[in-house]
Amino acid sequence: MKPVSDVLIIGAGIIGCSIAYELARAGRSVLVIEKTRVGAEASSAAAGMISAQLSHATEHPTPSFFHLQIESRALFPKVVTELEKESGLVVDFKQNGIFYLLFSKKEMSAMQSRIQWQKKHSLPVEWLTASQLRQREPGVDQPLLGAFYFPKDPQVDNVQLTLAYAEAAKKYGAQFLLEHTVKRILVEKGSVKGVQTSAGRVCRSPVIINACGSGAGFDKNLPFRIPVFPVRGQILTYHFRKLPFQSPVATSSGYCVPRERNRLLVGTTVEFHRYHKNATVSGMREILSDVSRFTSCLTGLTPYEQWAGLRPCTPDHLPILGKTPIQGLYIAGGHFRDGILLAPITAKLMTELVLKGKTSISLKPFSLERFL
């Protein structure tokens, strides 16, 4: 049976769609297989903050991971311009920065060395006192110490961005096979040959990229394990006549993100090894408790929407990118809370790897080999 495509991608989340776009634009025939619809999982459940510097200041990622985050953030303006032109969709990309709120000197002390490192490397960070912050964001009306402002960390409508990647990929000839679940990856003599779906359909391809998110380890017949597991996150949405915030504001445990049509996204929970996307009353209470630390704008209001998503996480919270022990089988997964942020650089590097056999940024720190 002849191959149906040069590259077959399993999963139509933002990672799968972004890779499909770059490969199709490079002239390769691409087939994307998705069990439901485009962006149905974690890609649609995010808040859309492109928080590279904020993540470094609060979570202290490895240097190689922070470099990946910064490089991906730098790609967004050009990528967004191209995608909006090629897809006809608006992704609501805003370069208005993110405020990170602090409530104690202990919190500030924990971040200080990383903040100084960012400034030393010409990454802009501003400190605002509580009164200065309230002049910028009056919705922050509870006692706090102040805030760091990361002006280069933008935001985007992640749902629209995922759809834009898919539509732009189609313009370059990528095909999407939706509502088909891949059950098995076909391997012969150490090389991939294709996949088999739950309906018995066989799709042949010499290159397969596993971009299945939290379901990356679906094929138990492979001679190795893909250690990606789900972490549930819940979000509430409120509607205002006038939004109480102009830019995203975040803390160590909660955030408020203004969106178009006067919507406010409020989140989130971090629930490990939760395998269902159901939103819960306890999740809502946790979110509201966290956000009430810095704002009273939600007091007495009822959210008009609540949802949950399953973030794909690995044991060390770093993505898995690159080759596998099987010839022609690649993986791009485990992005945890950075799937939206890392989509452009993941697509760029995976395309380089498939087409040239090497990448402009080393993928060794993110190789599957670290778990084998």
TATATA-V278718 format. One line per field, one symbol per residue. psi: psi as a letter, one per 30 degrees, with the letter a starting at -180 (. if undefined). Layout:
psi: ???
This chain:
psi: kkkflekkkjkhaeeeeeeeeeeefggkkkkkkkfclkgfbfffglfgkiieeeeeeffilleeeeeeeeeeeffeeeeeeeeeeffglkghkkiglkkjkkflfeeeeffeeeeeeeeeghjkkkkkleeeefeeiffjglkleakkkjffjalljeeeeeeeeeeeeefgfkkkjlhkkkfkkkkkhgkkfalklfggkkkkkfkkjjhgbfgfhejfflglkjiklkjkkkklklklekkfkflkklaffllkjkllhhkjkkalljjkhkgkgkkleeeeeeeeeeffffkgffkflkkfkkllljkjllegglljkallfkkfklkjahfcggeeegeeeeeeeeeeeeefgllfkkgefgkffff.
